[in-house]
Amino acid sequence: MLGQKALERLDSISPPLCSALPRNSIRDKAKLALNFPGTGEEPPDGKRDLYVLLQQNAFNDEALGQLWAEVNTVPSWVCWDQIARGQDYCAVTDNGSETTQHILQCTQSLESIQPGGAGHASSIRVRLLDAAVRQRIMKLARQRPEYYDVKSGGIPINDLDCIATIGTFCATLIWISLPRQGIFMTQREVTDYVALWRYVAYLTGTPTKHFETPKKAKRVME
């Protein structure tokens, strides 16, 4: 897994501070990802920004270079006009409901989700955050088997978990949340909206094949 390999290299370059339980790590790292969406801001109090570290060391390390090249390479299936339409519909359907800063950054403008934008950077932070939390839970499971049973629970924050997360923001909204409010998207709106989340999935390291078409995205929800 490229994200995990990149995290290990970042840990060797800038070791994490003395670790807390994962619930604290999740909260602290999530706050950094939300509060420092730009591509150059450093977090306070010596806390590392994994995105900035990746950016600064991408050309000095093979694994980091591979990840940096991947997330900054726009897949051939991306149509920016379609992505922009998907963002517009997301903005219309938000209706003031609670939503994460990451989602807001991914949908605030086309420039935001393109390489170098705040939403693009935030998505990469999410990918590295997932790797960091996964790493920490696995380490604790080895040290304290009663903390987490990998055999029964599987690898934490695995591909299925990530697919389900994207599916919640994508398919569940289209076919459950909005219809309950009497809102039904047109076929074009559905296609555009799924395309947006397929690209977010790509950036966060989530398998994208499940979001190639609305039909496949709906299957994830079902």
N, C-alpha and C positions, 0 to 999 in steps of 0.2 A: 504494500500500500504506500503510494508515493507520499501522501501527507504525513504518515507516521514516520517514514524514513527522513523526511525533511525536518520534522519536529526533533528527532534524535540529533540531527546535525545542529539545529539551532540551540538545543540544550547544551551541546558541547562548546558552542561558541559563546553562549550567554546562559550559564546555568540558572535554573529557576531558583527563586528564594525558597527558604525552608518551607516545605509543603504542609498544607493543612488537609483536613478531610476533604474529599471531593466536593461536598456540598458548598464548602467555602471557596474552593478553587473555581467552581462553576460560577458562583456569584461574582467573585472578584474579576475573573477574566471576561465574563459577560459585560460587566460595567465598563471595562477598558474598551471592548469591541464597540460598545454603544457610544461611549463618550468621546472616542478618538477616531472618528470615521475618516478623517483626511489621510493623505498618503505620507505626510511628513511629521505629524505631531508626535512628540514623545510623551508617554504617560508620566504622571507625577510619582514622587516617592521612590524612584529607582525601579519601578515596576516595568518590566519589559513589554514592548509592543511587538508581537510575533510577526506582524505584517511588515513593520519597518525593518526588523532584523532580516527577514527574508529578502526584502528589497535591497538592503545594503550588502548582502553576502551572496546574492544570486550568481554573480559572475566569478566567485572564488571557490565554489563547491559544486560538484557534479549533481548531487541530489537536489540541492536548492535551485540550481540552474534548470533542472528538468521541470520542477514544479513551477518556477517563475515563467518558463517558456510555455508551459501548458496553459496556465490561467490567462496568459496574455495573448494566446493564439485563439482567434475567434473561429469557432467551428464553421464549416461550409454551410451547414443547415441554418445558421442564424440569419434572419432577415431583420434589419434594424427597424424598418417601417412597421413590421409585424410586432416586434418587441415594444415599440413605442405605443402602439394601439393597445396592447395588453396592459401596459402601465397605466394608460389613461382610464381603462375600465376598472382597474384595481383602485385607482384614486376615487372614482365615482362611487364604487360599492363599499368603501371603507365606512362611511357614515359615522365617523367619530368613535368607532369601537376601538377597544384596546388592541394595539398591534405593536409588534416589536420595532425598535429603531432600525433594525436590519431591514425589515420589509419596507419601511418608509424610505430608507436610503436607496433600496433597489428600485423603487417605483417613482421617486420624486422627479426624475428627468432621464432622458435617454443617455445624456452624458454621464450621469451618475452610475449607470450599470455598465458603461463601456470601460475598457482598460484605462486605469488611472483615476476613475471616478470613485466617489465615496461608497456607493453601493457595491461596486466591484471589489474595493479594498475590504469592505465589511464582510463580504461573502468569503473571502480568503481567510479573514480572521476567524470566521465561524468554522471553516475547515480545520484550521490549526488548533482552535479551541477544542473541537471534538477529539482530535488526536491527543491533545494534552490530557483531557479528562479520561479518555480511554486508557492511556498509558498509566495514569495514576491509579485508576481502579484495578487494573491488572496487577500493578505492583503491590497494592494493598491485599489483593486476593492471594498473592503468593506468601505474603508475610502473615496474614490473618485469614485463613481459609473460611472462617465463619462470617467474614465481612461480605463476601460475594462469592457465590458458587458458579464458576465459569461453566462447569459441566452441565448444570441445569439451566442457567440463564444465558449461556452463550457469550461471545465476545461483546462487551458493552459498546454501545453506539456503533453498531455494525451497519452494513449496507441496507438491511431490511429496515432498521430503525430510521435511517436517513431517507429512504424511499417513502416510508410512512409519513415522515415530517413534511416532505415536499407535497405528498398527496393530500395532507390536511389543508395546506394553504391553497392548493390547486383544485383537486377534484371534489373534495368535501364542500368547498365553498360553492362550486358550480352546481352540483347536483343535490345538495342537501340544504346548506345554510340559506342560500338565496331563494330557492323555491319555497322554503318555509315562510319567507317574507313576501311571497307573491311575485318574486323577481325571476324572470327566466331569460337567460342570455341567448342571443342568436347564435347560429352555428359558427359564423365568422368570429364573433366575440369569444366563443369557447375555444376555437382554434388558436386565436391570438393569445389568449390568457394562458393556455397550456404551453404555448411556445415560450412565453416569458419565464415560466417556472422550469421548463426544460433547461433553459440557459442558466438559471440560478442553480439548478441541480448540478450542472456541469462545473460551475465555479466552486461549489462546495464539495466536490468529489463524490457526488451521489450518482449512481448509474442512471444514465439518461434514457435508455431504451424503453423504460416504462412510461415515458412522457413524449414519445415520438408522435403520437396521435391522441386525440381526445378519447377514442375508444380504449386505448391502452391505459390512459390516465384513469379513466372510470373503473377499469378492472382493478387498479391498485386500491381504490376506495372499497370496492365490493369484496 
